[in-house]
């Protein structure tokens, strides 16, 4: 089969925690999590608030502590837990080191996040050896040069490689030979299939589909009834068939900022003020990437965790803070429910495309706003995010961890 691919999925093990252990080796062997921004170290008063676990060491996972768990719950499970604040810029810098190694083996590198990537090494055998040889070399170099453990899966598709990389963590290496994909996948639970979320899995189990082999051989008609129009793609991937190619980074689909409040917010005016901060942070990111946006969205999560999202498509692409904030404020007013406490607020933009060149002396008013914003961006880059802002408090350092730094992970 001439079009057969050789794809690696490299997944750094407990990446944020591993980054912290590189600079705090005395904590090795202790249960450790990274989460929140202000949590105290052991021996000090702990105030986890509403912080969540961003990454847990494997010692912490023995206490059933996992990412996305509340820090309060994690501390209840393990009172001696070491809690370190998130340092996203440090992790992004480490990620660049990781991706520099990836790019020495292939230009076809697709980041999934700061700590994982697909590598298409098809046709590089004469230079670097087989896919399994590249996997072993990359894994060894990450550990030896960067002190970062990783697990690697090798397969003929992105789906198979990703499932394989997750099977023997930490420091696992699983190679799925061509023509063995379906047999490899068959005994695995349906939860292992990327894209099969909890609701889909629950529906499948209700009709007796518990393994990927059962999903692969199920009636297509039954699957359409159970999971809808995506059934055919789900079933194909359960057989190891995935036509999606490894795609190096391009223009992102969206940029967003969100904030989980320390205390629920009831007042519209307070939400609007935070919305302006989030809009300014989104605008700064748009301009730094040289992009404009056609759509603005707002996300509200209430105290009962119900989440409401609204979006609007604008007459012309924008990237000025005031324009983003104006659209977000209208959406916020439409979604706000008086008397209902809000736990989280998010502002995002979609429909991204490269910005047109700036006009000259007779710029439109919106372009003049962009130029003011760009000047403020430069001042913040030089003197910090709190240096100056337009009619709002200091911009929040809210990082969209799985997107914001990905466009910096291309070949250097």
Secondary structure, 3 states (H helix, E strand, C coil): CCCCCCEEEEEECCHHHHHHHHHCHHHCCCCEEEECCCCCCCCCCCCCCCCEEEEECHHHHCCCCCCCCEHHHHHHHCCCCEEECCCHHHHHHHHHHHHHHHCCCCCCEEEEECCEEEEECCCCHHHHCCHHHHHHHHHHHHHHHHCCCEEEEEECCHHHHHHHHCCCCCCCEEECCCCCHHHHHHCCEHHHCCCCCHHHHHHHHHCCCCEHHHHHHCCHHHHHHHHCCCHHHHHHHHCCCCCCCCCCCCCCCEEEEEEEEEEEECCHHHHHHHHHHHHHHHHHHHHHCCEEEEEEEEEEEECCCCEEEEEEEEEEEECCHHHHHHHHHHHHHHHCCCCCCEEEEEEEEEEEEECCCCCCCCCCHHHHHHHHHHHHHHHHHHHCCCCCCCCCCCCCCCCCCCCCCHHHCCCC
